[in-house]
Amino acid sequence: MATIPVPALAGGVRVETGPAFGSAWRLVLPDTSDAALARTRVEAIVQRIDALMSPFRADSEISRFNDAIDPQIELSRDSYEVLSTALDLAKASHGAFDPTVAPMVRRFGFGSSRISPKRPAGHFRDLRLVGRELQTVRTGLSLDLCAIAKGYAMDQMVIELDGLDFLIELGGEITARGKHPSGRAWRMGVERPGSDVVQRIVEFDGRAMATSGDAPQGYYFNAQPYSHIVDPRTRKPAGNGVAGVSVLAPNGQLADALATTAMVMGPGAAGEVLASYDASALFLMHDQTGFKEINLLGFIGEKTT
């Protein structure tokens, strides 16, 4: 299940792309915009956030915390803002979202190989922020912000591109400002999991959308499905029948993290958390006929099938 610009390649636009966080970014602009300047600003943010929050890099700020014998570190402003939001959501979701989940994810073959699956499976309450200083009372705890950092990076891109009309997509997170060159609103398509069929088309209203699903990185072993999204509460891959979920939220950081949270919690339990962040969600559930839609809190969009 993914989000895609619809139709991104209509007349009067220019598309810029590049690598980011193991995926890619895609920027759609009117062909009258300064694309070179916009690209430079987007690439600078990718480099900055990757250097701070990538668990795959030995020299990142997060890896320095993970590798420290006595983990205690003064965080940059960016990392502090992301971790602070992550811990707030962890508390609100009663641990369905947890930035200490990396060792559990590694046990099922996902995530950064720099984090050993033998490390202790932590709990978000083991982390404490004192000002911008990150502390933990649990030796060996590791931190992974991959489920929220992309959305934060996208928000920073929006700030840097202020004044332009554009649509930006970053590894499954998507947002836009202004208008398409034709004068209409920018449109986003929600793809059906495991296919290129567009399930719904959403006209963008200034919010951000993020999508999470079990298809892109999942696998089967002994006829048992394994998702890359692990429920920190059970320490097992999420297996609640959710094929994918798209979340609309006030900003990319929240949309990114809430999509993972909603995937873990499922539609029966996620509503209260989503409502507390002024977010809505479209769930696609596995069923015998393919997929069943569950619309929570007024997720907008034109159904195409």
Phi, psi and omega per residue, in radians:
M1 nan 2.220 -3.047
A2 -2.467 2.961 3.044
T3 -2.008 2.414 -3.077
I4 -2.445 2.536 3.020
P5 -1.171 2.408 -3.102
V6 -2.338 2.121 -0.411
P7 -1.555 2.109 -3.039
A8 -1.137 -0.492 -3.006
L9 -1.761 0.425 3.054
A10 -1.146 2.898 -3.070
G11 -1.050 2.580 3.051
G12 1.538 0.137 -3.137
V13 -2.109 2.795 3.060
R14 -2.226 2.442 -3.113
V15 -2.014 2.197 3.048
E16 -1.955 2.432 -3.136
T17 -2.401 2.861 3.081
G18 -3.055 2.917 -3.130
P19 -1.333 2.648 3.105
A20 -2.883 2.140 2.966
F21 0.938 0.760 -3.131
G22 1.320 0.098 3.130
S23 -2.359 -2.328 -3.118
A24 -2.702 2.753 2.970
W25 -1.937 2.668 3.123
R26 -2.473 2.166 -3.106
L27 -2.049 2.179 3.133
V28 -1.924 2.133 -3.049
L29 -2.278 2.685 2.904
P30 -1.021 2.512 -3.057
D31 -1.238 -0.023 3.055
T32 -1.604 -0.106 -3.102
S33 -1.364 2.828 3.071
D34 -1.425 1.520 -3.053
A35 -1.165 -0.611 -3.114
A36 -1.121 -0.750 3.117
L37 -1.161 -0.735 3.125
A38 -1.081 -0.759 3.111
R39 -1.047 -0.780 -3.132
T40 -1.030 -0.732 -3.128
R41 -1.196 -0.729 3.122
V42 -1.122 -0.797 -3.120
E43 -1.105 -0.618 3.129
A44 -1.125 -0.670 3.122
I45 -1.212 -0.735 3.091
V46 -0.988 -0.821 -3.126
Q47 -1.113 -0.722 -3.101
R48 -1.156 -0.832 -3.094
I49 -1.233 -0.640 3.100
D50 -1.098 -0.728 -3.134
A51 -1.151 -0.462 -3.124
L52 -1.578 -0.736 -2.856
M53 -2.086 0.049 -3.133
S54 -1.346 2.124 3.051
P55 -1.365 -0.068 -3.134
F56 -1.565 -0.250 -3.109
R57 -1.789 2.285 3.135
A58 -1.191 -0.437 -3.053
D59 -1.701 0.118 -3.119
S60 -1.334 2.793 3.114
E61 -1.053 -0.749 -3.141
I62 -1.128 -0.698 -3.140
S63 -1.188 -0.574 3.075
R64 -1.110 -0.649 3.047
F65 -1.164 -0.807 -3.093
N66 -1.114 -0.581 -3.065
D67 -1.561 -0.145 -3.056
A68 -1.270 2.460 3.075
I69 -1.204 -0.730 3.092
D70 -2.048 1.440 -2.965
P71 -1.170 1.925 3.077
Q72 -2.766 2.082 -2.971
I73 -2.531 2.495 3.019
E74 -1.481 2.028 -3.033
L75 -1.440 2.624 2.959
S76 -1.154 2.890 3.114
R77 -1.042 -0.745 -3.130
D78 -1.076 -0.898 -3.096
S79 -1.116 -0.649 3.105
Y80 -1.083 -0.814 -3.117
E81 -1.089 -0.717 -3.131
V82 -1.195 -0.828 -3.120
L83 -1.150 -0.661 3.104
S84 -1.042 -0.782 3.082
T85 -1.120 -0.722 3.140
A86 -1.065 -0.734 -3.135
L87 -1.233 -0.634 3.055
D88 -1.064 -0.782 3.137
L89 -1.188 -0.644 3.086
A90 -1.024 -0.744 3.118
K91 -1.180 -0.787 -3.107
A92 -1.120 -0.573 -3.104
S93 -1.642 0.106 -3.124
H94 0.964 0.692 3.045
G95 1.563 0.071 3.061
A96 -1.176 -0.481 2.971
F97 -1.963 2.279 -3.061
D98 -2.663 2.017 -3.102
P99 -1.284 0.018 3.079
T100 -1.770 0.267 -2.976
V101 -1.389 -0.133 -2.963
A102 -0.904 -0.803 -3.138
P103 -1.048 -0.618 3.095
M104 -1.143 -0.724 3.118
V105 -1.107 -0.701 3.141
R106 -1.104 -0.538 -3.133
R107 -1.127 -0.349 3.118
F108 -1.864 0.234 2.993
G109 1.573 0.242 -3.121
F110 -2.014 2.870 3.037
G111 1.547 -2.979 -3.051
S112 -1.361 2.311 3.102
S113 -1.239 -0.177 3.088
R114 -1.287 -0.267 3.110
I115 -1.832 2.030 -3.082
S116 -1.269 2.396 3.053
P117 -1.155 -0.212 3.131
K118 -1.513 -0.120 3.096
R119 -1.157 2.736 -3.131
P120 -1.116 2.371 3.043
A121 -1.343 1.971 -3.006
G122 -1.497 -2.874 3.100
H123 -2.576 2.485 -3.046
F124 -1.032 -0.457 3.134
R125 -1.256 -0.171 3.060
D126 -1.362 -0.163 3.121
L127 -1.765 2.565 3.123
R128 -2.498 2.347 3.055
L129 -1.836 2.114 3.053
V130 -2.003 1.736 -2.908
G131 1.114 -2.243 3.074
R132 -1.726 0.153 3.109
E133 -1.516 2.181 3.096
L134 -1.624 2.215 -3.133
Q135 -2.248 2.680 2.988
T136 -2.512 2.541 3.120
V137 -1.677 0.006 -3.074
R138 -1.950 1.969 -3.136
T139 -1.139 2.383 3.079
G140 1.559 0.006 -3.140
L141 -1.159 2.499 3.108
S142 -2.137 2.717 -3.054
L143 -2.162 2.393 3.109
D144 -2.461 2.091 -3.101
L145 -1.882 0.304 -3.053
C146 -1.074 -0.453 -3.095
A147 -1.436 0.071 -3.133
I148 -2.482 -0.393 -3.017
A149 -1.178 -0.617 3.132
K150 -1.099 -0.747 3.126
G151 -1.094 -0.671 3.088
Y152 -1.133 -0.751 3.114
A153 -1.043 -0.701 3.126
M154 -1.118 -0.687 3.083
D155 -1.067 -0.661 3.095
Q156 -1.161 -0.607 3.077
M157 -1.130 -0.695 3.111
V158 -1.039 -0.745 3.122
I159 -1.073 -0.784 -3.084
E160 -1.235 -0.412 -3.114
L161 -1.720 0.232 -3.105
D162 -0.951 2.359 -3.138
G163 1.742 -0.249 3.123
L164 -1.713 2.751 2.883
D165 -1.586 2.204 -3.100
F166 -2.868 2.809 2.919
L167 -2.191 2.321 -3.133
I168 -2.195 2.321 3.082
E169 -2.162 2.298 -3.076
L170 -2.350 1.674 3.061
G171 0.957 0.647 3.121
G172 1.875 -0.258 3.051
E173 -1.721 2.524 -3.029
I174 -2.606 2.486 3.071
T175 -2.714 3.032 -3.094
A176 -2.735 2.817 3.041
R177 -2.418 2.625 3.112
G178 1.256 -2.580 -3.053
K179 -2.206 2.699 2.929
H180 -1.104 2.636 -3.134
P181 -0.952 -0.423 3.116
S182 -1.299 -0.193 -3.121
G183 1.764 -0.227 3.118
R184 -1.471 2.986 3.049
A185 -1.217 2.674 2.985
W186 -1.137 2.542 -3.120
R187 -2.106 2.550 3.105
M188 -2.181 2.450 3.087
G189 -1.870 2.376 3.034
V190 -1.744 2.006 -3.104
E191 -1.415 2.578 3.020
R192 -1.228 2.393 -3.079
P193 -0.940 2.332 3.059
G194 1.281 0.295 -3.119
S195 -2.595 3.098 3.040
D196 -1.888 0.348 3.111
V197 -1.460 2.256 3.128
V198 -1.441 2.079 -3.138
Q199 -1.371 -0.775 3.128
R200 -2.534 2.668 3.028
I201 -2.001 2.230 -3.099
V202 -1.987 2.202 3.009
E203 -1.434 2.225 -3.001
F204 -1.300 2.348 -3.077
D205 -2.097 0.349 3.130
G206 1.775 -0.169 3.101
R207 -1.585 3.136 3.118
A208 -1.976 2.647 3.095
M209 -2.218 2.406 3.061
A210 -2.315 2.599 -3.100
T211 -2.259 2.417 3.078
S212 -2.281 2.519 -3.122
G213 -2.699 2.936 -3.093
D214 -1.612 -0.132 -3.045
A215 -1.420 -0.763 -2.944
P216 -1.025 -0.680 -3.062
Q217 -2.198 0.257 -3.133
G218 -1.462 2.956 3.084
Y219 -2.704 2.931 3.088
Y220 -1.999 2.454 3.046
F221 -2.450 2.105 -3.059
N222 0.952 0.757 3.111
A223 1.158 0.179 3.134
Q224 -1.828 2.189 3.127
P225 -1.322 2.474 3.092
Y226 -2.223 2.089 3.115
S227 -1.620 2.655 3.064
H228 -1.315 -0.161 3.113
I229 -1.678 1.993 -3.074
V230 -1.784 2.387 3.066
D231 -1.410 1.943 -3.093
P232 -1.068 -0.402 -3.082
R233 -1.346 -0.589 3.130
T234 -1.781 -0.265 -3.084
R235 1.090 0.544 3.109
K236 -2.338 2.742 3.071
P237 -1.007 2.494 3.122
A238 -1.012 2.302 -3.119
G239 -2.491 0.954 -3.048
N240 -1.873 0.253 3.116
G241 1.533 -0.011 3.126
V242 -1.409 2.077 3.056
A243 -1.433 -0.610 3.123
G244 -2.986 2.746 3.102
V245 -2.523 2.379 3.032
S246 -1.965 2.358 -3.083
V247 -2.120 2.314 2.973
L248 -1.797 2.229 -3.077
A249 -2.503 2.920 -3.087
P250 -1.086 -0.440 3.112
N251 -2.609 2.978 -3.053
G252 -1.177 -0.667 -3.134
Q253 -1.018 -0.814 3.131
L254 -1.214 -0.735 -3.140
A255 -1.037 -0.774 -3.140
D256 -1.034 -0.944 -3.083
A257 -1.193 -0.665 -3.116
L258 -1.228 -0.506 3.078
A259 -1.104 -0.762 3.078
T260 -1.129 -0.760 -3.139
T261 -1.071 -0.790 -3.135
A262 -1.147 -0.623 3.088
M263 -1.077 -0.698 3.141
V264 -1.268 -0.776 -3.021
M265 -1.383 -0.552 -3.062
G266 1.405 2.877 -3.033
P267 -1.161 -0.439 -3.112
G268 -1.239 -0.464 -3.047
A269 -2.004 -0.273 -2.978
A270 -1.423 -0.300 -3.002
G271 -0.991 -0.777 -3.095
E272 -1.121 -0.738 3.131
V273 -1.149 -0.787 3.130
L274 -1.045 -0.776 -3.119
A275 -1.096 -0.622 -3.116
S276 -1.173 -0.346 3.108
Y277 -1.900 0.263 3.133
D278 0.983 0.785 -3.105
A279 -2.102 2.793 3.060
S280 -2.320 2.871 -3.043
A281 -2.577 2.575 2.989
L282 -2.016 1.982 3.080
F283 -1.682 2.428 2.934
L284 -1.997 2.037 -3.049
M285 -1.795 2.444 3.006
H286 -1.098 2.332 2.946
D287 -2.597 -3.138 -3.015
Q288 -1.149 -0.418 -3.121
T289 -1.682 0.003 -3.131
G290 2.271 -1.555 -3.132
F291 -2.450 2.498 3.083
K292 -2.023 2.294 3.118
E293 -1.459 2.435 2.938
I294 -2.292 2.070 -3.065
N295 -1.796 2.074 -3.128
L296 -1.927 2.276 2.969
L297 1.093 0.563 2.984
G298 1.354 0.629 3.029
F299 -1.004 2.155 -3.051
I300 -1.526 2.886 3.068
G301 2.561 2.559 3.111
E302 -1.563 2.123 3.139
K303 -1.308 2.346 -3.070
T304 -1.785 -0.180 -3.124
T305 -2.207 nan nan
